[in-house]
Amino acid sequence: MNEAVTTAMVLAAGLGTRMRPLTDNLPKPLVPLDGKPLLDHVLDRIADAGIPRVVVNVHHFADQIEARLSGRTRPAITVSDERGQLLDTGGGIVKALPLLGPAPFLIHNSDSVWAEGVGANIARLISAFDPERMDSLMLLALGATSLGYDGHGDFLMAADGTLTRRPERGETPFAFTGVSIAHPRMFEGAPDGRFSLNVLWDRAIEKKRLYGIRLDGVWMHVGTPQAIEDAERWIARAATA
């Protein structure tokens, strides 16, 4: 039986080095896309999905992010402060676990944006998450139909949705969008300090408890200044189509 997802973790503590020079004096989550900071695109999407509580971690230009968040009332936001040490994706979530609670929660990169297809993808992700079978459920996009993505894919997805890693020097059509649902059990026995979520995803793969569903719509891989420009051009064309 599905559990309600009432909390999200937004990862906003990174240095944003690939986004320079836009991030020389601005944290990556506050880089504007189509007139609105990336972070606000994400928080609006989460609020529209009916998730009332969000934990946002901060490190790089943390004061700027906190100032931006102070103006929001929806969703309700708690800050997880990583000013003292940048903990990477896994360590950042472990630090925030007391704030996230005992139920499954959404994990959302602060720069993951997309144009919706037929349905709302976060709602689809929540509906598909089965805690009996899954430690994590990832939202995956087809790289070939995504904007600004030129990688070789991240995961192979079986017919039942189970995921395995792309073989070294291999190709797979599916790229991770930076959005997933995780059960707190996935973090039991996690390393101390700074570490990547990849460590825990690999453990889940070994247990056949890492799953995926395909994003319906157009994912925008906005990791560089050029990618921001490309995404804004796509948005402008879509608005007049």
PyRosetta script that sets phi, psi and omega in degrees:
from pyrosetta import init, pose_from_sequence

init()
pose = pose_from_sequence("MNEAVTTAMVLAAGLGTRMRPLTDNLPKPLVPLDGKPLLDHVLDRIADAGIPRVVVNVHHFADQIEARLSGRTRPAITVSDERGQLLDTGGGIVKALPLLGPAPFLIHNSDSVWAEGVGANIARLISAFDPERMDSLMLLALGATSLGYDGHGDFLMAADGTLTRRPERGETPFAFTGVSIAHPRMFEGAPDGRFSLNVLWDRAIEKKRLYGIRLDGVWMHVGTPQAIEDAERWIARAATA")
pose.set_psi(1, 133.7)
pose.set_omega(1, -179.7)
pose.set_phi(2, -67.9)
pose.set_psi(2, 141.1)
pose.set_omega(2, 174.1)
pose.set_phi(3, -98.1)
pose.set_psi(3, 145.8)
pose.set_omega(3, 177.9)
pose.set_phi(4, -65.2)
pose.set_psi(4, 139.2)
pose.set_omega(4, 175.4)
pose.set_phi(5, -103.3)
pose.set_psi(5, 109.3)
pose.set_omega(5, -175.3)
pose.set_phi(6, -115.5)
pose.set_psi(6, 0.4)
pose.set_omega(6, -177.9)
pose.set_phi(7, -136.6)
pose.set_psi(7, 145.5)
pose.set_omega(7, 176.0)
pose.set_phi(8, -129.7)
pose.set_psi(8, 151.7)
pose.set_omega(8, 173.1)
pose.set_phi(9, -115.1)
pose.set_psi(9, 120.1)
pose.set_omega(9, 176.8)
pose.set_phi(10, -104.5)
pose.set_psi(10, 123.2)
pose.set_omega(10, -176.7)
pose.set_phi(11, -88.0)
pose.set_psi(11, 106.1)
pose.set_omega(11, -173.2)
pose.set_phi(12, -129.9)
pose.set_psi(12, 22.1)
pose.set_omega(12, -173.1)
pose.set_phi(13, -100.2)
pose.set_psi(13, -4.0)
pose.set_omega(13, -173.4)
pose.set_phi(14, -68.3)
pose.set_psi(14, 166.5)
pose.set_omega(14, -176.1)
pose.set_phi(15, -84.2)
pose.set_psi(15, -20.3)
pose.set_omega(15, 177.3)
pose.set_phi(16, 63.8)
pose.set_psi(16, 36.9)
pose.set_omega(16, -174.3)
pose.set_phi(17, -65.1)
pose.set_psi(17, -33.5)
pose.set_omega(17, -178.9)
pose.set_phi(18, -73.0)
pose.set_psi(18, -13.1)
pose.set_omega(18, -179.4)
pose.set_phi(19, -93.8)
pose.set_psi(19, 2.7)
pose.set_omega(19, 177.5)
pose.set_phi(20, -64.5)
pose.set_psi(20, 146.6)
pose.set_omega(20, 9.3)
pose.set_phi(21, -86.2)
pose.set_psi(21, 1.1)
pose.set_omega(21, -178.4)
pose.set_phi(22, -61.6)
pose.set_psi(22, -26.0)
pose.set_omega(22, -177.0)
pose.set_phi(23, -102.4)
pose.set_psi(23, 16.1)
pose.set_omega(23, 176.7)
pose.set_phi(24, -64.2)
pose.set_psi(24, -35.7)
pose.set_omega(24, -178.7)
pose.set_phi(25, -130.4)
pose.set_psi(25, 15.8)
pose.set_omega(25, -174.9)
pose.set_phi(26, -145.3)
pose.set_psi(26, 135.6)
pose.set_omega(26, 176.0)
pose.set_phi(27, -69.7)
pose.set_psi(27, 146.4)
pose.set_omega(27, -177.4)
pose.set_phi(28, -53.3)
pose.set_psi(28, -40.9)
pose.set_omega(28, -179.4)
pose.set_phi(29, -60.3)
pose.set_psi(29, -18.6)
pose.set_omega(29, -179.8)
pose.set_phi(30, -100.1)
pose.set_psi(30, 2.8)
pose.set_omega(30, 173.1)
pose.set_phi(31, -63.2)
pose.set_psi(31, 129.8)
pose.set_omega(31, -176.4)
pose.set_phi(32, -78.2)
pose.set_psi(32, 142.4)
pose.set_omega(32, 170.4)
pose.set_phi(33, -127.3)
pose.set_psi(33, 118.2)
pose.set_omega(33, -179.1)
pose.set_phi(34, 54.3)
pose.set_psi(34, 41.6)
pose.set_omega(34, 174.3)
pose.set_phi(35, 83.6)
pose.set_psi(35, 4.0)
pose.set_omega(35, -178.4)
pose.set_phi(36, -137.6)
pose.set_psi(36, 135.1)
pose.set_omega(36, 179.9)
pose.set_phi(37, -55.6)
pose.set_psi(37, 144.8)
pose.set_omega(37, 178.0)
pose.set_phi(38, -51.6)
pose.set_psi(38, -41.6)
pose.set_omega(38, -178.3)
pose.set_phi(39, -60.5)
pose.set_psi(39, -38.4)
pose.set_omega(39, 179.5)
pose.set_phi(40, -71.2)
pose.set_psi(40, -35.1)
pose.set_omega(40, 172.6)
pose.set_phi(41, -55.6)
pose.set_psi(41, -46.1)
pose.set_omega(41, -177.7)
pose.set_phi(42, -66.5)
pose.set_psi(42, -49.0)
pose.set_omega(42, -177.3)
pose.set_phi(43, -65.0)
pose.set_psi(43, -36.5)
pose.set_omega(43, 176.5)
pose.set_phi(44, -63.5)
pose.set_psi(44, -42.3)
pose.set_omega(44, -179.9)
pose.set_phi(45, -63.2)
pose.set_psi(45, -42.6)
pose.set_omega(45, 179.8)
pose.set_phi(46, -64.6)
pose.set_psi(46, -44.1)
pose.set_omega(46, 178.6)
pose.set_phi(47, -62.4)
pose.set_psi(47, -41.2)
pose.set_omega(47, 179.5)
pose.set_phi(48, -65.0)
pose.set_psi(48, -25.3)
pose.set_omega(48, 178.1)
pose.set_phi(49, -79.0)
pose.set_psi(49, -3.6)
pose.set_omega(49, 177.6)
pose.set_phi(50, 86.3)
pose.set_psi(50, 14.5)
pose.set_omega(50, 177.3)
pose.set_phi(51, -88.7)
pose.set_psi(51, 116.7)
pose.set_omega(51, -169.9)
pose.set_phi(52, -85.1)
pose.set_psi(52, -20.8)
pose.set_omega(52, -173.7)
pose.set_phi(53, -124.4)
pose.set_psi(53, 136.9)
pose.set_omega(53, 179.4)
pose.set_phi(54, -135.0)
pose.set_psi(54, 135.4)
pose.set_omega(54, 170.6)
pose.set_phi(55, -104.8)
pose.set_psi(55, 127.7)
pose.set_omega(55, 179.5)
pose.set_phi(56, -117.9)
pose.set_psi(56, 124.1)
pose.set_omega(56, 177.0)
pose.set_phi(57, -91.2)
pose.set_psi(57, 147.7)
pose.set_omega(57, -175.3)
pose.set_phi(58, -135.3)
pose.set_psi(58, 146.9)
pose.set_omega(58, 174.3)
pose.set_phi(59, -151.8)
pose.set_psi(59, -68.2)
pose.set_omega(59, -176.5)
pose.set_phi(60, -75.4)
pose.set_psi(60, 124.0)
pose.set_omega(60, -176.1)
pose.set_phi(61, 50.1)
pose.set_psi(61, 44.6)
pose.set_omega(61, -174.8)
pose.set_phi(62, -58.8)
pose.set_psi(62, -37.1)
pose.set_omega(62, -178.3)
pose.set_phi(63, -61.2)
pose.set_psi(63, -38.1)
pose.set_omega(63, 179.9)
pose.set_phi(64, -65.6)
pose.set_psi(64, -41.2)
pose.set_omega(64, 179.9)
pose.set_phi(65, -67.0)
pose.set_psi(65, -43.8)
pose.set_omega(65, 179.2)
pose.set_phi(66, -61.5)
pose.set_psi(66, -39.1)
pose.set_omega(66, 179.2)
pose.set_phi(67, -64.2)
pose.set_psi(67, -40.3)
pose.set_omega(67, 178.3)
pose.set_phi(68, -66.1)
pose.set_psi(68, -42.2)
pose.set_omega(68, -178.7)
pose.set_phi(69, -66.8)
pose.set_psi(69, -27.9)
pose.set_omega(69, -176.2)
pose.set_phi(70, -64.0)
pose.set_psi(70, -19.1)
pose.set_omega(70, -179.7)
pose.set_phi(71, -88.8)
pose.set_psi(71, 0.1)
pose.set_omega(71, -177.2)
pose.set_phi(72, -101.3)
pose.set_psi(72, 144.1)
pose.set_omega(72, 173.5)
pose.set_phi(73, -117.8)
pose.set_psi(73, -12.0)
pose.set_omega(73, -177.6)
pose.set_phi(74, -140.0)
pose.set_psi(74, 118.5)
pose.set_omega(74, -3.2)
pose.set_phi(75, -76.7)
pose.set_psi(75, 173.6)
pose.set_omega(75, 174.6)
pose.set_phi(76, -71.3)
pose.set_psi(76, 131.4)
pose.set_omega(76, -171.3)
pose.set_phi(77, -119.0)
pose.set_psi(77, 134.7)
pose.set_omega(77, 170.3)
pose.set_phi(78, -118.3)
pose.set_psi(78, 137.1)
pose.set_omega(78, -179.3)
pose.set_phi(79, -96.9)
pose.set_psi(79, 132.7)
pose.set_omega(79, 171.1)
pose.set_phi(80, -103.2)
pose.set_psi(80, 112.2)
pose.set_omega(80, -169.0)
pose.set_phi(81, -87.3)
pose.set_psi(81, 116.9)
pose.set_omega(81, 176.4)
pose.set_phi(82, -114.7)
pose.set_psi(82, 27.4)
pose.set_omega(82, -180.0)
pose.set_phi(83, -57.3)
pose.set_psi(83, -36.9)
pose.set_omega(83, -176.1)
pose.set_phi(84, -70.8)
pose.set_psi(84, -31.9)
pose.set_omega(84, -178.6)
pose.set_phi(85, -158.5)
pose.set_psi(85, 126.4)
pose.set_omega(85, 174.6)
pose.set_phi(86, -75.5)
pose.set_psi(86, 124.0)
pose.set_omega(86, -167.9)
pose.set_phi(87, -106.1)
pose.set_psi(87, 2.3)
pose.set_omega(87, -176.7)
pose.set_phi(88, 65.2)
pose.set_psi(88, -178.0)
pose.set_omega(88, -171.6)
pose.set_phi(89, -66.3)
pose.set_psi(89, -46.5)
pose.set_omega(89, -178.3)
pose.set_phi(90, -69.3)
pose.set_psi(90, -49.0)
pose.set_omega(90, -179.7)
pose.set_phi(91, -64.0)
pose.set_psi(91, -34.3)
pose.set_omega(91, 178.4)
pose.set_phi(92, -64.6)
pose.set_psi(92, -39.6)
pose.set_omega(92, 179.3)
pose.set_phi(93, -72.1)
pose.set_psi(93, -39.3)
pose.set_omega(93, 177.2)
pose.set_phi(94, -57.7)
pose.set_psi(94, -43.5)
pose.set_omega(94, 178.6)
pose.set_phi(95, -61.4)
pose.set_psi(95, -34.5)
pose.set_omega(95, -175.6)
pose.set_phi(96, -88.4)
pose.set_psi(96, -6.2)
pose.set_omega(96, -175.2)
pose.set_phi(97, -52.3)
pose.set_psi(97, -41.3)
pose.set_omega(97, 178.5)
pose.set_phi(98, -60.7)
pose.set_psi(98, -25.2)
pose.set_omega(98, 178.9)
pose.set_phi(99, -85.0)
pose.set_psi(99, -21.2)
pose.set_omega(99, -173.7)
pose.set_phi(100, -88.1)
pose.set_psi(100, -24.6)
pose.set_omega(100, 176.6)
pose.set_phi(101, 88.1)
pose.set_psi(101, -179.8)
pose.set_omega(101, -170.5)
pose.set_phi(102, -87.6)
pose.set_psi(102, -5.4)
pose.set_omega(102, -175.2)
pose.set_phi(103, -96.9)
pose.set_psi(103, 162.9)
pose.set_omega(103, 174.0)
pose.set_phi(104, -56.0)
pose.set_psi(104, 147.0)
pose.set_omega(104, -177.0)
pose.set_phi(105, -139.0)
pose.set_psi(105, 157.3)
pose.set_omega(105, 177.0)
pose.set_phi(106, -82.2)
pose.set_psi(106, 139.7)
pose.set_omega(106, 170.6)
pose.set_phi(107, -115.5)
pose.set_psi(107, 129.1)
pose.set_omega(107, -174.0)
pose.set_phi(108, -138.7)
pose.set_psi(108, 119.5)
pose.set_omega(108, 171.9)
pose.set_phi(109, -61.8)
pose.set_psi(109, 149.5)
pose.set_omega(109, -176.1)
pose.set_phi(110, -78.3)
pose.set_psi(110, -4.0)
pose.set_omega(110, -178.8)
pose.set_phi(111, -121.4)
pose.set_psi(111, 18.8)
pose.set_omega(111, -179.5)
pose.set_phi(112, -95.2)
pose.set_psi(112, 113.1)
pose.set_omega(112, -179.1)
pose.set_phi(113, -132.0)
pose.set_psi(113, 153.9)
pose.set_omega(113, 178.8)
pose.set_phi(114, -158.6)
pose.set_psi(114, 162.3)
pose.set_omega(114, 170.8)
pose.set_phi(115, -96.4)
pose.set_psi(115, 124.8)
pose.set_omega(115, -177.0)
pose.set_phi(116, -63.9)
pose.set_psi(116, 149.1)
pose.set_omega(116, 172.0)
pose.set_phi(117, -92.6)
pose.set_psi(117, -127.9)
pose.set_omega(117, -178.1)
pose.set_phi(118, -70.5)
pose.set_psi(118, -41.2)
pose.set_omega(118, -176.8)
pose.set_phi(119, -117.4)
pose.set_psi(119, 175.8)
pose.set_omega(119, 176.7)
pose.set_phi(120, -88.1)
pose.set_psi(120, 120.4)
pose.set_omega(120, -169.6)
pose.set_phi(121, -68.8)
pose.set_psi(121, -35.4)
pose.set_omega(121, 178.4)
pose.set_phi(122, -66.2)
pose.set_psi(122, -40.3)
pose.set_omega(122, 176.7)
pose.set_phi(123, -62.6)
pose.set_psi(123, -40.7)
pose.set_omega(123, 177.4)
pose.set_phi(124, -62.5)
pose.set_psi(124, -41.4)
pose.set_omega(124, -179.9)
pose.set_phi(125, -63.4)
pose.set_psi(125, -46.0)
pose.set_omega(125, 179.8)
pose.set_phi(126, -62.3)
pose.set_psi(126, -43.6)
pose.set_omega(126, -179.0)
pose.set_phi(127, -64.0)
pose.set_psi(127, -34.3)
pose.set_omega(127, -176.3)
pose.set_phi(128, -83.6)
pose.set_psi(128, -14.3)
pose.set_omega(128, -176.2)
pose.set_phi(129, -72.8)
pose.set_psi(129, 124.3)
pose.set_omega(129, -180.0)
pose.set_phi(130, -119.5)
pose.set_psi(130, 102.5)
pose.set_omega(130, -175.6)
pose.set_phi(131, -64.8)
pose.set_psi(131, -18.7)
pose.set_omega(131, 178.4)
pose.set_phi(132, -69.7)
pose.set_psi(132, -33.5)
pose.set_omega(132, -176.4)
pose.set_phi(133, -105.1)
pose.set_psi(133, -22.7)
pose.set_omega(133, -166.8)
pose.set_phi(134, -118.3)
pose.set_psi(134, 138.8)
pose.set_omega(134, 164.6)
pose.set_phi(135, -93.6)
pose.set_psi(135, -28.4)
pose.set_omega(135, 176.8)
pose.set_phi(136, -153.0)
pose.set_psi(136, 145.0)
pose.set_omega(136, 175.6)
pose.set_phi(137, -126.0)
pose.set_psi(137, 121.2)
pose.set_omega(137, -174.9)
pose.set_phi(138, -101.3)
pose.set_psi(138, 146.8)
pose.set_omega(138, 171.0)
pose.set_phi(139, -93.9)
pose.set_psi(139, 117.3)
pose.set_omega(139, -176.1)
pose.set_phi(140, -113.7)
pose.set_psi(140, 146.5)
pose.set_omega(140, 178.3)
pose.set_phi(141, -117.7)
pose.set_psi(141, 148.2)
pose.set_omega(141, 171.8)
pose.set_phi(142, -71.8)
pose.set_psi(142, 117.7)
pose.set_omega(142, -177.9)
pose.set_phi(143, -58.4)
pose.set_psi(143, -36.0)
pose.set_omega(143, -175.5)
pose.set_phi(144, -66.2)
pose.set_psi(144, -26.6)
pose.set_omega(144, -178.9)
pose.set_phi(145, -108.3)
pose.set_psi(145, 9.5)
pose.set_omega(145, 178.1)
pose.set_phi(146, -91.4)
pose.set_psi(146, 158.3)
pose.set_omega(146, -179.3)
pose.set_phi(147, -95.1)
pose.set_psi(147, 125.2)
pose.set_omega(147, 174.9)
pose.set_phi(148, 80.5)
pose.set_psi(148, 9.0)
pose.set_omega(148, -179.8)
pose.set_phi(149, -102.7)
pose.set_psi(149, 125.3)
pose.set_omega(149, 179.7)
pose.set_phi(150, -130.1)
pose.set_psi(150, 23.4)
pose.set_omega(150, 179.8)
pose.set_phi(151, -84.1)
pose.set_psi(151, -172.3)
pose.set_omega(151, -177.5)
pose.set_phi(152, -102.8)
pose.set_psi(152, 10.8)
pose.set_omega(152, -177.7)
pose.set_phi(153, 89.5)
pose.set_psi(153, 164.9)
pose.set_omega(153, -175.9)
pose.set_phi(154, -117.9)
pose.set_psi(154, -39.9)
pose.set_omega(154, -173.0)
pose.set_phi(155, -136.3)
pose.set_psi(155, 149.7)
pose.set_omega(155, 166.6)
pose.set_phi(156, -93.6)
pose.set_psi(156, 137.0)
pose.set_omega(156, -178.9)
pose.set_phi(157, -118.5)
pose.set_psi(157, 122.9)
pose.set_omega(157, 177.9)
pose.set_phi(158, -77.0)
pose.set_psi(158, 171.1)
pose.set_omega(158, -178.2)
pose.set_phi(159, -59.9)
pose.set_psi(159, -30.6)
pose.set_omega(159, -180.0)
pose.set_phi(160, -88.5)
pose.set_psi(160, 3.7)
pose.set_omega(160, 177.8)
pose.set_phi(161, 94.2)
pose.set_psi(161, -7.5)
pose.set_omega(161, 179.1)
pose.set_phi(162, -67.2)
pose.set_psi(162, 145.4)
pose.set_omega(162, -175.7)
pose.set_phi(163, -111.9)
pose.set_psi(163, 146.2)
pose.set_omega(163, 168.3)
pose.set_phi(164, -134.2)
pose.set_psi(164, 162.3)
pose.set_omega(164, -178.0)
pose.set_phi(165, -70.4)
pose.set_psi(165, 149.3)
pose.set_omega(165, 170.2)
pose.set_phi(166, -63.1)
pose.set_psi(166, 131.1)
pose.set_omega(166, 178.6)
pose.set_phi(167, -61.0)
pose.set_psi(167, 148.8)
pose.set_omega(167, 176.7)
pose.set_phi(168, -58.7)
pose.set_psi(168, 133.1)
pose.set_omega(168, -176.8)
pose.set_phi(169, 64.2)
pose.set_psi(169, 14.1)
pose.set_omega(169, 177.6)
pose.set_phi(170, -100.3)
pose.set_psi(170, -179.3)
pose.set_omega(170, 179.6)
pose.set_phi(171, -128.7)
pose.set_psi(171, 146.3)
pose.set_omega(171, 171.6)
pose.set_phi(172, -145.4)
pose.set_psi(172, 145.9)
pose.set_omega(172, -176.7)
pose.set_phi(173, -73.4)
pose.set_psi(173, -14.6)
pose.set_omega(173, -168.5)
pose.set_phi(174, -102.5)
pose.set_psi(174, 126.9)
pose.set_omega(174, 175.5)
pose.set_phi(175, -109.3)
pose.set_psi(175, 141.6)
pose.set_omega(175, 178.1)
pose.set_phi(176, -76.1)
pose.set_psi(176, 128.7)
pose.set_omega(176, -177.2)
pose.set_phi(177, -82.1)
pose.set_psi(177, -8.6)
pose.set_omega(177, -174.7)
pose.set_phi(178, 88.2)
pose.set_psi(178, 13.9)
pose.set_omega(178, -178.9)
pose.set_phi(179, -128.5)
pose.set_psi(179, 131.8)
pose.set_omega(179, -178.9)
pose.set_phi(180, -157.2)
pose.set_psi(180, 168.4)
pose.set_omega(180, 168.1)
pose.set_phi(181, -114.3)
pose.set_psi(181, 137.6)
pose.set_omega(181, 179.9)
pose.set_phi(182, -127.9)
pose.set_psi(182, 143.4)
pose.set_omega(182, 170.2)
pose.set_phi(183, -91.0)
pose.set_psi(183, 139.9)
pose.set_omega(183, -179.3)
pose.set_phi(184, -55.4)
pose.set_psi(184, -24.8)
pose.set_omega(184, -179.9)
pose.set_phi(185, -60.1)
pose.set_psi(185, -25.0)
pose.set_omega(185, -179.3)
pose.set_phi(186, -62.5)
pose.set_psi(186, -21.7)
pose.set_omega(186, -176.3)
pose.set_phi(187, -96.0)
pose.set_psi(187, 1.4)
pose.set_omega(187, 176.5)
pose.set_phi(188, -65.9)
pose.set_psi(188, 130.2)
pose.set_omega(188, -178.7)
pose.set_phi(189, 72.7)
pose.set_psi(189, 19.4)
pose.set_omega(189, 179.7)
pose.set_phi(190, -68.0)
pose.set_psi(190, 154.3)
pose.set_omega(190, 177.9)
pose.set_phi(191, -61.7)
pose.set_psi(191, 160.1)
pose.set_omega(191, 173.4)
pose.set_phi(192, -84.7)
pose.set_psi(192, 154.4)
pose.set_omega(192, 173.0)
pose.set_phi(193, 71.2)
pose.set_psi(193, -146.0)
pose.set_omega(193, -172.9)
pose.set_phi(194, -81.1)
pose.set_psi(194, 126.2)
pose.set_omega(194, 173.7)
pose.set_phi(195, -162.5)
pose.set_psi(195, 161.2)
pose.set_omega(195, -177.6)
pose.set_phi(196, -90.6)
pose.set_psi(196, 149.1)
pose.set_omega(196, 173.3)
pose.set_phi(197, -58.5)
pose.set_psi(197, -21.9)
pose.set_omega(197, 179.4)
pose.set_phi(198, -55.4)
pose.set_psi(198, -32.3)
pose.set_omega(198, 178.5)
pose.set_phi(199, -59.8)
pose.set_psi(199, -44.5)
pose.set_omega(199, -177.0)
pose.set_phi(200, -78.5)
pose.set_psi(200, -32.2)
pose.set_omega(200, 175.3)
pose.set_phi(201, -64.0)
pose.set_psi(201, -39.2)
pose.set_omega(201, 178.6)
pose.set_phi(202, -64.5)
pose.set_psi(202, -37.9)
pose.set_omega(202, 176.0)
pose.set_phi(203, -63.4)
pose.set_psi(203, -42.0)
pose.set_omega(203, 179.6)
pose.set_phi(204, -65.4)
pose.set_psi(204, -37.4)
pose.set_omega(204, 177.0)
pose.set_phi(205, -60.7)
pose.set_psi(205, -43.5)
pose.set_omega(205, 179.8)
pose.set_phi(206, -59.7)
pose.set_psi(206, -33.1)
pose.set_omega(206, -180.0)
pose.set_phi(207, -89.8)
pose.set_psi(207, 0.9)
pose.set_omega(207, -176.2)
pose.set_phi(208, 58.6)
pose.set_psi(208, 41.0)
pose.set_omega(208, -178.5)
pose.set_phi(209, -122.9)
pose.set_psi(209, 15.8)
pose.set_omega(209, 172.6)
pose.set_phi(210, -106.7)
pose.set_psi(210, 122.6)
pose.set_omega(210, -175.0)
pose.set_phi(211, -125.0)
pose.set_psi(211, 166.2)
pose.set_omega(211, 176.8)
pose.set_phi(212, -143.9)
pose.set_psi(212, 157.0)
pose.set_omega(212, 166.9)
pose.set_phi(213, -131.6)
pose.set_psi(213, 157.6)
pose.set_omega(213, -175.8)
pose.set_phi(214, -89.1)
pose.set_psi(214, 133.5)
pose.set_omega(214, 176.0)
pose.set_phi(215, -65.7)
pose.set_psi(215, 137.0)
pose.set_omega(215, 175.1)
pose.set_phi(216, -102.1)
pose.set_psi(216, 106.7)
pose.set_omega(216, -176.5)
pose.set_phi(217, 139.4)
pose.set_psi(217, -156.3)
pose.set_omega(217, -179.1)
pose.set_phi(218, -120.7)
pose.set_psi(218, 112.9)
pose.set_omega(218, 177.1)
pose.set_phi(219, -81.8)
pose.set_psi(219, 141.4)
pose.set_omega(219, -179.8)
pose.set_phi(220, -115.7)
pose.set_psi(220, 114.6)
pose.set_omega(220, -179.0)
pose.set_phi(221, -88.0)
pose.set_psi(221, 91.1)
pose.set_omega(221, -171.0)
pose.set_phi(222, -101.9)
pose.set_psi(222, 65.9)
pose.set_omega(222, -175.6)
pose.set_phi(223, -96.3)
pose.set_psi(223, -8.5)
pose.set_omega(223, -176.0)
pose.set_phi(224, -137.9)
pose.set_psi(224, 163.6)
pose.set_omega(224, 176.1)
pose.set_phi(225, -57.3)
pose.set_psi(225, -39.2)
pose.set_omega(225, 179.0)
pose.set_phi(226, -63.5)
pose.set_psi(226, -39.2)
pose.set_omega(226, 179.6)
pose.set_phi(227, -65.3)
pose.set_psi(227, -35.1)
pose.set_omega(227, 175.2)
pose.set_phi(228, -62.2)
pose.set_psi(228, -46.3)
pose.set_omega(228, 179.3)
pose.set_phi(229, -61.3)
pose.set_psi(229, -44.0)
pose.set_omega(229, -179.9)
pose.set_phi(230, -62.3)
pose.set_psi(230, -41.9)
pose.set_omega(230, 179.9)
pose.set_phi(231, -65.0)
pose.set_psi(231, -39.8)
pose.set_omega(231, 179.8)
pose.set_phi(232, -66.5)
pose.set_psi(232, -36.8)
pose.set_omega(232, 176.0)
pose.set_phi(233, -64.8)
pose.set_psi(233, -41.1)
pose.set_omega(233, 179.1)
pose.set_phi(234, -63.4)
pose.set_psi(234, -43.4)
pose.set_omega(234, 179.7)
pose.set_phi(235, -61.8)
pose.set_psi(235, -42.2)
pose.set_omega(235, -179.6)
pose.set_phi(236, -64.2)
pose.set_psi(236, -42.2)
pose.set_omega(236, 178.7)
pose.set_phi(237, -65.5)
pose.set_psi(237, -41.5)
pose.set_omega(237, -179.8)
pose.set_phi(238, -63.3)
pose.set_psi(238, -33.7)
pose.set_omega(238, -178.1)
pose.set_phi(239, -69.8)
pose.set_psi(239, -23.7)
pose.set_omega(239, -178.5)
pose.set_phi(240, -104.6)
pose.set_psi(240, -0.7)
pose.set_omega(240, -177.9)
pose.set_phi(241, -73.6)
pose.dump_pdb("model.pdb")
